[in-house]
Amino acid sequence: MRRKRFDEINIVPFIDIVLVLLVIVLATATFAQKNSVKIDLPTSSSEEKKERKDITISIDKGGEYYYDETKVTIDELKSRLAKLDPKNDVVSLQTDKESQFQKFVAVVDLLKERQFQNLSIVTKE
């Protein structure tokens, strides 16, 4: 059995890699170009300045609710959420992995009822 002589290189895989790298470079170059225009926006005196609040709601292993590290009941939590601005304020929800799922669902229902738009669920990587 004779071995075939190796006189040429298959460049098709090399071309594929080069094309993928070209797409990546072009995609990132487009984003860098959009940020290159510097604009100094004018100010308005009639603008209403609202302070954005960052609220953390926690549920511990025993199913107890906490509003910014203060222990509360579900009714107290509902009344505190009623005082917040659902369009502006940010709510972070964190729950212990061993807590009852129903407790989590109860808080999410309260947030949906008030139509909060800025909600984040905190997890561990």
C-alpha positions as CSV (number, residue, x, y, z in Angstrom):
1,M,0.0,0.0,0.0
2,R,1.4,3.3,-1.1
3,R,1.1,6.5,0.9
4,K,-0.2,9.5,-0.8
5,R,2.3,12.3,-1.1
6,F,1.5,15.5,0.9
7,D,2.0,18.4,-1.6
8,E,-0.9,20.7,-0.9
9,I,-2.6,22.3,2.1
10,N,-6.3,22.4,2.6
11,I,-7.0,26.1,3.2
12,V,-10.9,25.9,3.5
13,P,-10.8,25.7,7.4
14,F,-8.4,28.6,7.5
15,I,-10.7,30.7,5.3
16,D,-13.7,29.9,7.6
17,I,-11.7,31.1,10.7
18,V,-10.6,34.3,8.9
19,L,-14.2,35.1,8.0
20,V,-15.5,34.6,11.5
21,L,-12.7,36.9,12.8
22,L,-13.7,39.4,10.2
23,V,-17.3,39.4,11.3
24,I,-16.3,39.9,14.9
25,V,-14.0,42.8,14.1
26,L,-16.7,44.5,12.0
27,A,-19.3,44.1,14.6
28,T,-17.2,45.6,17.4
29,A,-15.9,48.4,15.1
30,T,-19.5,49.5,14.5
31,F,-20.2,49.8,18.2
32,A,-17.0,51.8,18.8
33,Q,-17.9,54.2,16.0
34,K,-21.3,55.1,17.4
35,N,-19.8,56.4,20.6
36,S,-17.3,58.7,18.8
37,V,-19.8,61.6,18.4
38,K,-19.5,63.9,21.4
39,I,-22.6,65.9,22.1
40,D,-23.1,68.4,24.9
41,L,-26.8,68.2,25.7
42,P,-28.6,71.4,26.8
43,T,-30.1,71.7,30.2
44,S,-33.7,72.4,31.0
45,S,-35.0,74.2,34.1
46,S,-38.5,72.7,33.9
47,E,-37.2,69.2,34.2
48,E,-38.6,67.4,37.2
49,K,-35.8,65.6,39.0
50,K,-36.9,62.4,40.6
51,E,-34.5,60.4,42.8
52,R,-34.4,56.8,41.9
53,K,-34.7,54.4,44.8
54,D,-33.0,51.0,44.9
55,I,-35.0,48.6,47.1
56,T,-34.0,45.1,48.1
57,I,-36.7,42.6,49.1
58,S,-35.3,39.4,50.7
59,I,-36.9,36.1,51.7
60,D,-34.8,34.0,54.2
61,K,-34.7,30.3,54.7
62,G,-37.6,30.4,57.2
63,G,-39.9,32.3,54.8
64,E,-39.5,35.7,56.6
65,Y,-39.7,38.9,54.4
66,Y,-37.2,41.7,54.6
67,Y,-37.5,45.2,53.1
68,D,-34.0,46.7,52.9
69,E,-32.8,44.5,55.8
70,T,-35.9,45.3,58.0
71,K,-38.1,42.4,58.8
72,V,-41.7,42.9,57.6
73,T,-44.9,41.0,57.1
74,I,-46.5,40.6,53.7
75,D,-49.1,43.3,54.6
76,E,-46.3,45.8,55.6
77,L,-44.5,44.9,52.4
78,K,-47.6,45.7,50.4
79,S,-48.0,49.1,52.0
80,R,-44.3,50.0,51.5
81,L,-44.5,49.0,47.9
82,A,-47.6,51.2,47.5
83,K,-45.4,54.2,48.4
84,L,-42.9,53.6,45.6
85,D,-43.0,54.8,42.0
86,P,-43.4,51.6,39.9
87,K,-41.9,53.3,36.7
88,N,-38.8,54.8,38.4
89,D,-37.8,52.8,41.4
90,V,-35.7,49.6,41.1
91,V,-36.6,46.5,43.1
92,S,-34.1,43.7,43.6
93,L,-35.6,40.4,44.8
94,Q,-33.4,37.8,46.5
95,T,-34.6,34.6,48.1
96,D,-32.9,31.7,49.9
97,K,-32.8,28.6,47.8
98,E,-34.4,26.6,50.5
99,S,-37.3,29.0,51.1
100,Q,-40.8,28.1,49.9
101,F,-41.4,29.0,46.3
102,Q,-44.9,30.3,47.2
103,K,-43.3,33.1,49.2
104,F,-41.4,34.2,46.1
105,V,-44.5,34.0,44.0
106,A,-46.4,36.2,46.5
107,V,-43.8,38.9,46.3
108,V,-43.8,38.7,42.5
109,D,-47.6,39.0,42.5
110,L,-47.4,42.2,44.6
111,L,-44.9,43.7,42.2
112,K,-47.0,42.7,39.1
113,E,-50.1,44.2,40.8
114,R,-48.3,47.5,41.2
115,Q,-46.9,47.2,37.7
116,F,-43.2,47.6,38.6
117,Q,-41.1,47.9,35.5
118,N,-37.5,47.7,37.0
119,L,-37.2,44.4,38.7
120,S,-34.1,42.3,39.1
121,I,-33.8,38.8,40.6
122,V,-30.5,38.3,42.4
123,T,-28.8,35.0,42.0
124,K,-25.4,33.5,42.8
125,E,-23.0,32.6,40.0
